[in-house]
Amino acid sequence: MCNNNGNDNRCIAEILTVINILQQNAECPSDACLDTCDKGFLGCAATTVRCNTRPVMLYTCCGNGTPWSMPVSKDANETTTSNVFRVEKIDGNCATFRVLAPNYDTAEATIAPYVATNSFFTMSLDCLCVLRCLQDTFVCLS
């Protein structure tokens, strides 16, 4: 594990915690700022569609640059996977993620490019070395 070197590297856990809080509050203020993983709100301005999710891609220490992927359903025979996730919970150095699937409804995909699945997983953040944030968006969670 690349983060298991005794230095307690918490940067990914801290960023995921911020993202989780923002998603829970889902506010879109109008002030401009850099489009980074840790910007202080979801979306780009008050005039945008109300955002509730900052989708992320995860890269593990031994993944050779390939993003982590998980099945889009709990079905043991599921072969369809996704590498886009929504952080749902942070507990110490572990995070629970929801798998997001592409939205194949072309009429909605421009506004909501992902749909929530009922597939979740929990990962030790010691396993992660890269967190890639995607464009803030709206994901129907019900």
C-alpha positions in Angstrom: 0.0 0.0 0.0 1.5 3.3 -1.0 -0.1 5.2 1.9 1.0 2.7 4.5 4.3 4.4 5.2 3.6 5.7 8.7 2.9 9.3 7.6 -0.9 9.2 8.0 -1.6 10.9 4.7 -5.1 12.2 5.2 -5.5 14.5 2.1 -7.9 12.2 0.3 -10.0 11.6 3.4 -10.2 15.3 4.1 -11.3 16.1 0.5 -13.9 13.3 0.5 -15.2 14.7 3.8 -15.6 18.1 2.3 -17.4 16.6 -0.8 -19.7 14.6 1.5 -20.7 17.7 3.5 -21.3 19.7 0.3 -23.5 17.0 -1.1 -25.5 16.9 2.1 -26.0 20.7 2.0 -26.2 20.9 -1.9 -25.9 24.7 -2.1 -24.9 26.5 -5.2 -23.8 30.1 -4.3 -23.0 32.6 -7.0 -19.5 33.5 -6.1 -16.9 32.2 -8.6 -13.8 30.1 -7.6 -11.5 27.5 -9.1 -13.1 24.3 -10.4 -11.1 22.0 -8.0 -12.1 19.0 -5.9 -12.2 21.1 -2.8 -14.1 24.2 -4.0 -16.6 25.3 -1.4 -19.8 24.6 -3.2 -21.4 22.3 -5.8 -22.0 23.6 -9.3 -20.5 26.7 -11.0 -23.0 29.4 -10.2 -26.5 30.1 -8.8 -27.9 30.1 -12.4 -26.9 26.4 -13.0 -29.1 23.4 -12.4 -29.1 22.6 -8.7 -26.2 20.2 -8.1 -26.2 17.6 -5.4 -23.2 15.4 -6.4 -19.5 15.8 -7.1 -18.8 12.5 -8.9 -15.4 11.0 -8.4 -13.1 8.4 -9.9 -10.8 6.5 -7.7 -7.3 5.2 -8.5 -5.7 2.6 -6.2 -2.0 2.4 -5.4 -1.5 -0.8 -7.4 -4.0 -0.1 -10.2 -1.4 1.0 -12.8 -3.4 4.1 -13.7 -6.6 2.2 -14.3 -9.6 3.7 -12.4 -11.3 1.5 -9.8 -14.6 0.0 -11.1 -17.5 -1.8 -9.4 -20.7 -3.5 -10.5 -23.7 -1.3 -11.0 -26.0 -3.7 -9.2 -25.9 -6.2 -6.2 -26.7 -9.1 -8.5 -23.8 -11.6 -8.3 -24.0 -12.2 -12.0 -23.7 -8.5 -12.9 -21.1 -7.9 -15.5 -21.7 -4.2 -16.1 -19.4 -1.9 -14.1 -18.8 1.8 -13.6 -15.8 3.7 -12.5 -17.8 6.8 -11.4 -18.9 7.1 -7.7 -20.6 9.4 -5.2 -19.2 9.5 -1.7 -22.0 8.7 0.8 -20.2 8.4 4.1 -16.8 9.0 5.7 -15.9 7.0 8.8 -12.3 7.7 9.9 -10.1 6.4 7.2 -12.9 4.5 5.4 -15.4 5.8 2.8 -18.6 4.4 1.6 -19.3 5.1 -2.1 -22.4 4.7 -4.3 -21.8 3.4 -7.8 -23.1 5.8 -10.5 -24.2 4.5 -13.9 -24.3 6.5 -17.1 -27.7 8.0 -17.9 -28.8 6.5 -21.2 -31.9 8.8 -21.5 -30.5 11.2 -24.1 -33.1 13.8 -23.2 -31.9 14.0 -19.6 -28.2 13.1 -20.0 -27.1 16.6 -20.7 -28.6 17.8 -17.3 -28.0 14.5 -15.3 -25.3 12.4 -16.9 -25.4 9.8 -14.2 -28.1 7.8 -12.4 -27.8 6.5 -8.9 -27.6 2.7 -8.4 -28.3 0.7 -5.3 -24.7 -0.7 -5.4 -22.5 0.5 -2.6 -19.0 -0.4 -1.4 -16.7 0.7 1.5 -13.0 1.2 0.9 -10.0 1.9 3.1 -8.6 5.3 2.0 -5.1 3.8 2.5 -5.7 2.0 -0.8 -6.2 5.2 -2.7 -3.5 7.3 -4.2 -5.5 9.5 -6.7 -8.9 11.1 -6.5 -10.3 12.6 -9.7 -13.3 14.9 -9.4 -15.7 15.2 -12.3 -18.1 18.0 -13.2 -20.7 18.7 -10.4 -24.1 17.5 -11.4 -27.5 16.5 -10.2 -28.2 12.8 -9.5 -31.6 11.5 -8.6 -31.1 9.5 -5.4 -34.6 8.2 -4.8 
